[in-house]
């Protein structure tokens, strides 16, 4: 994730709360747009998997500075691995 940090990725996915697939598509679309904005016609591979975890509703926000990098918005988590 060159141009979207973990917290923003969670916020993009959370903007489509009814569908993990829609949230994933929004995230990939935004990642592609950022690559185009920053790098022109060059783009590295973009991979995203979104899984809705209904048992996490109401959980506390994870500290985005922890290792590995995690972010939380509602029931969506993104693990970007160690920074």
SULRAGI-V399821 format. One record per pair of residues at least 12 apart in sequence whose ideal C-beta (glycine too) atoms are under 7 Angstrom apart, sorted by the first residue. I is the first residue (numbers start at 1). J is the second residue. If there is no record, write none. Layout:
i=I j=J
i=I j=J
This chain:
i=1 j=80
i=3 j=34
i=3 j=35
i=3 j=38
i=4 j=30
i=4 j=31
i=4 j=34
i=6 j=64
i=6 j=69
i=6 j=70
i=6 j=71
i=6 j=78
i=6 j=80
i=7 j=64
i=7 j=71
i=9 j=27
i=9 j=71
i=9 j=78
i=10 j=71
i=10 j=72
i=10 j=73
i=10 j=76
i=10 j=78
i=11 j=73
i=12 j=26
i=12 j=27
i=12 j=30
i=13 j=26
i=13 j=27
i=13 j=50
i=13 j=76
i=14 j=73
i=14 j=74
i=14 j=76
i=20 j=50
i=20 j=51
i=20 j=52
i=23 j=50
i=24 j=48
i=24 j=50
i=27 j=48
i=28 j=46
i=28 j=48
i=31 j=46
i=32 j=46
i=50 j=76
i=52 j=75
i=53 j=75
i=53 j=77
i=54 j=75
i=56 j=75
i=57 j=74
i=57 j=75
i=59 j=72
i=67 j=82
i=67 j=83
i=68 j=81
i=68 j=82
i=69 j=81
i=69 j=83
